[in-house]
Amino acid sequence: MDKVFIKDLLVRGIIGIRDWEREKAQDILINITVYTDTIPAAESDSISDCVDYSDLAKKVQTHAETAKRLTVEALANDLARLCLENALVKKVIVRVEKPGAVRFAKSVGVEVERKRDG
């Protein structure tokens, strides 16, 4: 299976369980790998046969900036479902991080892997 990836997409949104985290947008770092078959796109050289990473990044960014989730787990699962809405995506790995959320750690977060049913 081939991979299309979005690396280090930095967005700002409300995420967290503490009162101060709910008041002001903070950095959220997102990495996505979608698994797909790129052979049809390679043969046709047509965007209609591709997972459009620009379109996917915009959808991910919009959701992450407006969802106001409490946990990174919830946001990661939201984003995985959003990616799987594209019929060309067979499997997805989504990593959501909160840079600087824990003292002395560069980042903390969660990574989820989901695949299309059937």
C-alpha positions as CSV (number, residue, x, y, z in Angstrom):
1,M,0.0,0.0,0.0
2,D,1.3,3.5,-0.9
3,K,1.4,6.4,1.5
4,V,0.5,10.1,1.2
5,F,1.5,12.2,4.2
6,I,1.0,15.6,5.7
7,K,3.9,16.4,8.0
8,D,4.0,18.9,10.9
9,L,0.8,20.8,10.2
10,L,0.7,23.4,12.9
11,V,-2.8,24.8,13.7
12,R,-4.2,26.7,16.6
13,G,-7.2,25.6,18.5
14,I,-8.9,25.1,21.8
15,I,-7.9,21.8,23.3
16,G,-7.5,20.6,26.9
17,I,-9.3,19.9,30.1
18,R,-8.1,22.8,32.3
19,D,-10.0,26.1,32.5
20,W,-7.0,28.1,31.1
21,E,-6.8,25.7,28.1
22,R,-10.4,26.5,27.2
23,E,-9.9,30.3,27.1
24,K,-7.2,30.7,24.4
25,A,-6.2,28.8,21.3
26,Q,-2.9,26.9,21.6
27,D,-0.6,25.2,19.1
28,I,-1.6,21.8,17.9
29,L,0.8,19.8,15.8
30,I,-0.7,17.2,13.4
31,N,0.9,14.5,11.3
32,I,-1.2,12.3,9.0
33,T,-0.3,9.3,6.8
34,V,-3.0,8.0,4.6
35,Y,-2.7,4.7,2.8
36,T,-3.9,4.4,-0.7
37,D,-3.2,2.9,-4.1
38,T,-1.3,5.5,-6.2
39,I,-1.2,3.4,-9.3
40,P,-4.4,4.8,-10.9
41,A,-3.2,8.3,-10.2
42,A,0.3,7.5,-11.7
43,E,-1.3,6.1,-14.8
44,S,-3.8,8.8,-15.4
45,D,-1.7,11.7,-14.0
46,S,-5.1,13.2,-12.9
47,I,-5.8,14.8,-9.5
48,S,-9.2,13.1,-9.5
49,D,-7.4,9.8,-9.0
50,C,-5.3,11.2,-6.1
51,V,-5.8,11.8,-2.4
52,D,-5.6,15.6,-2.7
53,Y,-3.4,16.4,0.3
54,S,-4.1,20.1,-0.1
55,D,-7.8,19.6,0.3
56,L,-7.3,17.1,3.1
57,A,-5.0,19.5,5.0
58,K,-7.6,22.3,4.8
59,K,-10.3,20.0,6.1
60,V,-8.0,18.9,9.0
61,Q,-7.0,22.4,9.8
62,T,-10.6,23.7,9.8
63,H,-11.8,20.9,12.1
64,A,-8.8,21.2,14.5
65,E,-9.3,24.9,14.8
66,T,-13.0,24.7,15.5
67,A,-13.7,21.4,17.3
68,K,-12.8,22.6,20.8
69,R,-12.2,19.1,22.0
70,L,-11.1,18.3,25.6
71,T,-8.6,15.5,24.7
72,V,-6.1,14.9,22.0
73,E,-7.5,11.4,21.8
74,A,-10.9,12.8,20.7
75,L,-9.4,15.1,18.2
76,A,-7.1,12.4,16.7
77,N,-10.2,10.1,16.2
78,D,-12.2,13.0,14.7
79,L,-9.4,13.6,12.2
80,A,-9.0,9.9,11.4
81,R,-12.8,9.7,10.6
82,L,-12.5,12.8,8.4
83,C,-9.6,11.2,6.4
84,L,-11.6,8.0,5.9
85,E,-14.4,9.9,4.4
86,N,-12.3,10.0,1.2
87,A,-13.1,6.8,-0.6
88,L,-9.4,6.5,-1.9
89,V,-8.1,6.3,1.7
90,K,-7.9,2.7,2.9
91,K,-6.1,3.3,6.2
92,V,-4.9,6.4,8.2
93,I,-2.4,7.1,11.0
94,V,-3.1,10.4,12.8
95,R,-0.7,11.9,15.3
96,V,-1.9,14.9,17.4
97,E,0.6,16.7,19.7
98,K,0.4,19.6,22.1
99,P,3.9,21.2,22.0
100,G,5.1,22.4,25.4
101,A,2.1,21.0,27.3
102,V,4.3,19.2,29.8
103,R,7.2,20.8,31.5
104,F,10.6,19.6,30.2
105,A,9.0,17.8,27.3
106,K,9.1,19.1,23.7
107,S,5.7,17.7,23.0
108,V,3.0,15.2,24.2
109,G,0.2,13.6,22.2
110,V,-1.4,10.5,20.8
111,E,-1.2,8.5,17.6
112,V,-4.2,6.5,16.3
113,E,-4.4,4.1,13.4
114,R,-7.8,3.4,11.7
115,K,-8.8,1.6,8.6
116,R,-11.8,1.4,6.4
117,D,-14.3,-1.3,7.4
118,G,-14.7,-4.1,4.8
